[in-house]
């Protein structure tokens, strides 16, 4: 607070309200601002990682197509995706395998 005479109640009340508003803002708006900032950074990072993965897959397919031919490259990439799909399909319900059959 500022140095004011003891009888200056309107100024004291104004200072009290200003301090209260500052404290409430630090507990709400500032925290929300940080959360929104990190959410935006996360979205940009995930998008960049996804694009990098796509470009790596395209580069892998192009290099494979150059080395062994386009038709065989389609077969190899299709086989890899088929194996990954089968593994994901088998792992979709992991709890059912651990329970004994009666």
C-alpha positions in Angstrom: 0.0 0.0 0.0 1.0 3.6 -0.3 1.8 6.0 2.5 -1.5 7.8 3.1 -3.1 9.5 6.2 -5.2 7.1 8.3 -8.4 8.9 7.4 -8.0 8.3 3.7 -10.4 5.3 3.6 -11.4 5.6 -0.1 -7.8 5.3 -1.2 -7.2 2.3 1.2 -10.3 0.6 -0.2 -9.1 1.2 -3.7 -5.7 -0.2 -2.9 -7.3 -3.2 -1.3 -9.5 -3.9 -4.3 -6.5 -3.5 -6.7 -4.4 -6.0 -4.6 -7.3 -8.4 -4.6 -7.9 -8.1 -8.3 -4.1 -8.7 -8.9 -4.1 -11.8 -6.7 -7.2 -13.2 -8.4 -5.7 -12.6 -11.8 -2.5 -14.3 -10.9 -4.5 -17.4 -9.7 -6.7 -17.6 -12.8 -5.8 -15.7 -16.0 -2.0 -16.2 -15.7 -2.4 -19.9 -15.1 -4.8 -20.3 -18.0 -2.4 -18.3 -20.2 0.4 -20.7 -19.5 -1.9 -23.7 -20.2 -3.0 -22.3 -23.5 0.6 -21.5 -24.5 1.8 -25.0 -23.8 -1.2 -26.5 -25.5 -0.5 -24.5 -28.7 3.2 -25.6 -28.5 2.2 -29.2 -28.1 -0.2 -29.1 -31.1 2.6 -27.6 -33.3 5.1 -30.2 -32.1 2.7 -33.1 -32.8 1.9 -31.8 -36.2 5.6 -31.4 -37.0 6.4 -34.9 -35.8 3.5 -36.3 -37.9 4.7 -34.5 -41.0 8.3 -35.7 -40.4 7.0 -39.3 -40.1 5.1 -39.0 -43.3 8.1 -37.6 -45.1 10.3 -40.4 -43.7 7.9 -43.0 -44.9 7.8 -41.4 -48.4 11.6 -41.3 -48.5 11.8 -44.9 -47.4 9.4 -46.0 -50.1 11.2 -44.0 -52.7 14.6 -45.4 -51.8 13.2 -48.9 -51.7 11.5 -48.4 -55.1 14.8 -47.3 -56.5 16.7 -50.2 -55.1 14.4 -53.1 -55.8 11.7 -51.7 -58.2 8.3 -50.1 -57.7 6.3 -53.3 -57.8 8.4 -55.1 -55.2 8.5 -52.0 -53.1 4.7 -51.9 -52.9 4.8 -55.6 -51.9 7.4 -55.1 -49.2 5.7 -52.0 -47.7 2.3 -53.7 -47.9 3.7 -56.8 -46.2 5.2 -54.6 -43.4 1.9 -52.8 -42.9 0.0 -56.1 -42.9 2.3 -57.5 -40.2 1.9 -54.4 -38.1 -1.8 -54.5 -38.5 -2.0 -58.2 -37.5 0.2 -57.4 -34.4 -2.1 -54.5 -33.4 -5.2 -56.6 -34.0 -3.9 -59.4 -31.7 -3.0 -56.9 -29.0 -6.4 -55.1 -29.0 -7.8 -57.0 -26.0 -4.8 -57.9 -23.8 -6.9 -58.8 -20.7 -8.7 -61.7 -22.4 -5.6 -63.7 -22.9 -4.6 -63.6 -19.2 -7.9 -64.9 -17.9 -8.1 -68.7 -17.7 -10.8 -70.5 -19.8 -13.3 -72.6 -17.9 
